[in-house]
Amino acid sequence: MYRTLAALAEAGQVDQVTTNGQAAYRRCSPEHHHHLRCRACGRTIEVTGQPVERWAAAIAAEHGFTEPDHVTEITGVCPACREAAPTG
């Protein structure tokens, strides 16, 4: 099963995410995008990010790299988990 998932990830059909040393797979849109992921519940939202694209290209160029590619995942706590958290 893991070979199949790895092959799907290589083909761009799913994304592989490693959290705490464990691989997880999720189906994503085929267009380049980034993720917001809740650290509490794992909810993931796909987002675009032109500032990230410009930053990655500039950093690559600064160091003489061409054809830059990157993976960006921003983690935080989603509104539902924040509201459910005990206060105090």
Helices and strands as residue ranges (DSSP letters): H 2-10, E 14-19, E 22-27, E 34-38, E 44-47, H 50-62, E 73-76, H 79-84
